[in-house]
Amino acid sequence: MYFISYLLFHLQVLVADSDKLAHPLAEPWAELVHLVQQKGSYSHIITSSSSFGKNILPRAAALLNVSPVTDVVEISGPRLFIRPIYAGNALCTVRYTGLDPCMLTIRSTSFPVPPVSSESRPNAAPISQVDLSTFSEDNLSKSRYVKHTSQETERPDLGSARVVISGGRALKSAENFKLIEKLAEKLGAAVGATRAAVDAGFVPNELQVGQTGKIVAPELYMAFGISGAIQHLAGMRDSKVIVAVNKDADAPIFQVADYGLVGDLFELIPELLEKLPEQK
């Protein structure tokens, strides 16, 4: 999470060291944002549109009595932003006219990392400890950390992968979904899924791509057995190249695909696995 003051060239790293912040619980982190803003009077507070950011920022905004601007894909000015609406089918320009701080969640996939010149020199930023002596604990008992589980895999992270292979409900079972995983391993890709596939128990929730899942924009997105519901398209339509495979020639996914193949995925994926070379 980033705090920005009007003095844009004054960089500072804030460190909050407390056991209460050891786990990603929304209540203590929102309280921390509230505390830091009260002391620093920042003009902007920005975080990514991840599950973590979406969980914290609205709560912190409520504590600060401001309205956040979410899912920003372009910054046109200090208080002028562009964000998608209608599941990504339209873009809306929003001007923030409220009090400071202006609070944003941004889709990181919409902001490519600029090239770094060999002549550029990093600016050292001072590191300061946040004074937590006035840290309120009134709301910290509303939730408690139980455990953290994640899928152990050597595949790239779904949110930042260059190639994503996704499957839908047409795969019919968790056993069949292993075809997607085998293809992903061969291409060095991340695995994604539709909400229908997640709800059916084929894969865990962390692999869901879409409006209520992860937003991805890889260089290559391959969709197998995905019809193309607008909720799913909202999570992957910014991909550089989209390849769709579906046996329904009228599936909406073909309207956004750069390359489409009408066919049975249970025949096509084994053929791809056979003909694609192993990743080096």
C-alpha positions as MATLAB code, in Angstrom:
seq = 'MYFISYLLFHLQVLVADSDKLAHPLAEPWAELVHLVQQKGSYSHIITSSSSFGKNILPRAAALLNVSPVTDVVEISGPRLFIRPIYAGNALCTVRYTGLDPCMLTIRSTSFPVPPVSSESRPNAAPISQVDLSTFSEDNLSKSRYVKHTSQETERPDLGSARVVISGGRALKSAENFKLIEKLAEKLGAAVGATRAAVDAGFVPNELQVGQTGKIVAPELYMAFGISGAIQHLAGMRDSKVIVAVNKDADAPIFQVADYGLVGDLFELIPELLEKLPEQK';
ca = [
       0.000    0.000    0.000;
       1.344    3.411   -0.971;
       0.849    6.747    0.766;
       1.501    9.814   -1.415;
       1.949   13.382   -0.219;
       1.751   16.515   -2.306;
       5.561   16.616   -2.149;
       5.908   13.963   -4.818;
       9.689   13.928   -4.690;
       9.815   13.262   -0.960;
      10.034    9.484   -0.734;
       9.723    7.658    2.552;
       9.258    4.061    3.648;
       7.023    3.537    6.672;
       7.471    0.401    8.790;
       4.815   -0.736   11.270;
       6.241   -3.472   13.488;
       3.568   -5.218   15.524;
       2.372   -8.755   16.153;
      -1.169   -7.503   15.522;
      -0.221   -6.969   11.864;
       1.425  -10.355   11.359;
      -1.601  -11.742    9.492;
      -3.677  -10.181    6.673;
      -6.732   -9.371    8.770;
      -8.689   -6.383    7.509;
      -9.519   -4.749   10.852;
      -5.989   -4.076   12.183;
      -4.653   -3.122    8.752;
      -7.506   -0.674    8.137;
      -6.873    0.814   11.566;
      -3.188    1.169   10.668;
      -4.047    3.053    7.455;
      -6.316    5.321    9.505;
      -3.545    5.990   12.018;
      -0.878    6.697    9.382;
      -3.176    9.058    7.478;
      -4.014   11.020   10.621;
      -0.320   11.580   11.268;
       0.866   12.067    7.687;
      -2.056   13.859    5.993;
      -1.363   12.195    2.647;
      -3.142   13.274   -0.526;
      -3.483    9.758   -1.989;
      -3.560    6.193   -0.657;
      -3.138    3.526   -3.337;
      -3.223   -0.259   -3.271;
      -3.619   -3.002   -5.857;
      -6.987   -4.521   -6.722;
      -6.008   -7.797   -5.073;
      -8.030   -9.672   -2.471;
      -5.827   -8.091    0.197;
      -6.244   -4.550   -1.136;
      -9.979   -4.889   -1.748;
     -10.436   -6.171    1.794;
      -8.599   -3.323    3.498;
      -9.124   -0.138    1.494;
     -12.941    0.146    1.766;
     -12.725   -0.352    5.537;
      -9.990    2.264    5.846;
     -11.999    4.633    3.633;
     -14.996    4.251    5.936;
     -12.815    5.087    8.961;
     -11.552    8.191    7.137;
     -15.051    9.109    5.890;
     -14.093    9.218    2.214;
     -15.262    7.323   -0.850;
     -12.668    5.111   -2.616;
     -12.250    4.802   -6.375;
     -11.817    1.134   -7.278;
     -10.333   -0.891  -10.136;
      -8.569    2.057  -11.777;
      -7.000    1.138  -15.148;
      -5.696    4.574  -16.127;
      -4.722    7.740  -14.264;
      -5.498   10.855  -16.317;
      -4.769   13.404  -13.592;
      -4.219   13.760   -9.842;
      -7.963   13.242   -9.288;
      -9.131   12.000  -12.673;
      -9.292    8.239  -13.239;
     -10.640    5.661  -15.683;
     -12.228    2.451  -14.440;
     -14.295   -0.309  -16.080;
     -18.025   -0.669  -15.518;
     -20.658   -3.185  -16.648;
     -18.248   -6.112  -16.170;
     -15.614   -4.435  -18.304;
     -17.879   -3.707  -21.271;
     -17.502    0.060  -20.856;
     -15.007    2.493  -19.360;
     -16.020    5.283  -17.023;
     -14.073    8.474  -16.309;
     -14.288    9.414  -12.630;
     -13.288   12.732  -11.096;
     -12.693   12.590   -7.352;
     -14.036   15.722   -5.669;
     -13.989   14.614   -2.034;
     -11.669   15.415    0.821;
      -8.166   14.017    1.228;
      -7.056   11.337    1.014;
      -8.022   10.183   -2.461;
      -8.069    6.405   -2.043;
      -7.585    4.091   -5.037;
      -7.352    0.441   -5.897;
      -5.582   -0.094   -9.224;
      -5.431   -3.038  -11.581;
      -1.695   -3.606  -11.690;
      -1.945   -5.458  -14.996;
      -3.032   -2.196  -16.637;
       0.195   -0.431  -15.646;
       3.207   -2.023  -17.395;
       6.571   -1.674  -15.724;
       8.533    1.052  -17.564;
      11.980    0.147  -18.905;
      14.837    1.064  -16.592;
      17.738    2.896  -18.200;
      21.236    1.696  -17.393;
      22.082    5.309  -16.570;
      19.239    5.785  -14.091;
      20.110    5.909  -10.421;
      17.738    4.790   -7.666;
      16.843    7.388   -5.072;
      17.423    6.198   -1.534;
      14.371    6.693    0.669;
      14.540    7.108    4.440;
      12.916    4.376    6.545;
      10.770    5.472    9.475;
       9.029    3.471   12.181;
       5.325    4.151   12.648;
       4.474    5.180   16.201;
       1.887    2.614   17.299;
       1.424    3.974   20.814;
      -2.053    5.275   19.851;
      -2.988    2.216   17.788;
      -6.619    1.470   18.613;
      -7.518   -2.116   19.500;
     -11.253   -1.564   19.826;
     -12.148   -3.330   16.564;
      -9.450   -5.996   16.517;
     -11.543   -8.703   18.179;
     -14.093   -8.937   15.351;
     -12.061  -11.523   13.462;
      -9.185  -13.860   14.219;
      -6.539  -15.585   12.156;
      -7.044  -19.350   11.864;
      -4.636  -20.581    9.205;
      -3.303  -19.923    5.733;
      -3.422  -22.591    3.029;
      -2.118  -22.391   -0.514;
      -1.615  -24.789   -3.351;
       1.977  -25.949   -3.562;
       3.070  -25.681   -7.167;
       6.065  -24.651   -9.219;
       3.847  -22.950  -11.785;
       3.940  -19.137  -12.148;
       1.648  -16.962  -10.068;
      -1.705  -16.497  -11.820;
      -1.756  -12.734  -11.373;
       1.619  -12.101  -13.027;
       2.128  -15.042  -15.410;
       3.075  -14.398  -19.052;
       0.911  -17.338  -20.173;
      -2.364  -18.501  -18.601;
      -4.240  -21.700  -19.482;
      -7.837  -21.688  -18.235;
     -10.587  -24.267  -18.216;
     -14.330  -24.132  -17.735;
     -17.196  -26.344  -16.681;
     -16.954  -28.237  -19.977;
     -14.049  -30.221  -18.497;
     -16.715  -31.990  -16.414;
     -14.546  -33.142  -13.482;
     -11.469  -32.418  -11.380;
      -9.793  -35.446  -12.963;
     -10.324  -34.061  -16.455;
      -9.061  -30.647  -15.338;
      -5.632  -32.249  -14.993;
      -5.440  -31.939  -18.793;
      -5.289  -28.156  -18.305;
      -2.611  -28.564  -15.644;
      -0.495  -30.824  -17.877;
      -0.704  -28.325  -20.734;
       0.223  -25.492  -18.366;
       3.261  -27.418  -17.149;
       4.379  -28.013  -20.708;
       4.099  -24.306  -21.556;
       5.390  -22.984  -18.238;
       2.029  -21.325  -17.716;
      -0.279  -20.532  -14.824;
      -3.618  -22.310  -14.450;
      -6.907  -20.427  -14.322;
     -10.557  -21.389  -14.168;
     -14.058  -20.016  -14.474;
     -16.327  -19.545  -11.487;
     -18.434  -22.484  -12.680;
     -15.382  -24.757  -12.592;
     -14.458  -23.500   -9.125;
     -18.011  -23.880   -7.799;
     -18.081  -27.427   -9.175;
     -14.990  -28.245   -7.116;
     -12.647  -28.876  -10.055;
     -10.003  -26.455   -8.716;
      -9.556  -24.227   -5.642;
     -11.005  -20.723   -5.471;
      -7.569  -19.074   -5.781;
      -7.481  -20.047   -9.477;
     -10.701  -18.257  -10.399;
     -10.388  -15.652  -13.143;
     -13.136  -13.074  -13.539;
     -15.036  -10.219  -11.989;
     -15.174  -11.942   -8.595;
     -11.796  -13.645   -9.015;
      -8.413  -12.507  -10.260;
      -7.854   -9.971  -13.013;
      -5.157  -11.135  -15.426;
      -3.561   -9.656  -18.548;
      -0.951  -12.142  -19.765;
       0.762  -12.119  -23.134;
      -1.155  -15.304  -24.013;
      -4.480  -16.473  -22.569;
      -5.805  -19.865  -23.691;
      -9.422  -20.672  -22.826;
     -10.621  -24.285  -23.068;
     -14.305  -25.098  -22.705;
     -15.149  -21.551  -21.586;
     -18.320  -20.067  -23.048;
     -17.392  -16.470  -22.279;
     -19.758  -15.134  -19.623;
     -19.271  -11.389  -19.114;
     -18.104  -11.997  -15.531;
     -15.222  -14.127  -16.811;
     -14.401  -11.794  -19.701;
     -14.047   -8.946  -17.202;
     -11.059  -10.761  -15.707;
      -9.102  -11.558  -18.880;
     -10.180   -9.332  -21.759;
      -7.008   -7.201  -21.455;
      -4.836  -10.199  -22.373;
      -2.517   -9.448  -25.295;
      -3.470  -12.577  -27.296;
      -6.565  -14.691  -26.553;
      -6.956  -18.217  -27.916;
     -10.337  -19.902  -27.441;
     -11.264  -23.565  -27.921;
     -14.934  -24.480  -27.699;
     -17.175  -26.910  -29.531;
     -19.957  -24.296  -29.673;
     -19.234  -22.050  -32.644;
     -21.588  -19.387  -31.242;
     -19.897  -19.163  -27.831;
     -19.397  -15.497  -26.774;
     -15.696  -16.175  -26.042;
     -15.032  -16.119  -29.807;
     -16.105  -12.455  -29.953;
     -13.063  -11.400  -27.923;
     -10.644  -14.116  -29.084;
      -7.794  -13.340  -31.456;
      -7.709  -16.992  -32.491;
     -10.593  -19.425  -32.183;
     -10.881  -23.146  -32.756;
     -14.193  -24.973  -32.827;
     -13.604  -28.483  -31.594;
     -13.682  -30.979  -28.744;
     -11.135  -30.052  -26.073;
     -10.802  -33.718  -25.069;
      -9.376  -34.371  -28.534;
      -7.435  -31.137  -28.997;
      -5.581  -30.933  -25.666;
      -4.030  -34.443  -25.958;
      -2.966  -33.523  -29.506;
      -1.361  -30.314  -28.233;
       0.404  -32.227  -25.465;
       1.779  -34.633  -28.026;
       3.021  -32.005  -30.497;
       4.238  -29.221  -28.218;
       7.926  -29.429  -27.294;
       8.922  -29.672  -23.654;
       9.686  -26.366  -21.953;
      13.400  -25.711  -21.581;
];
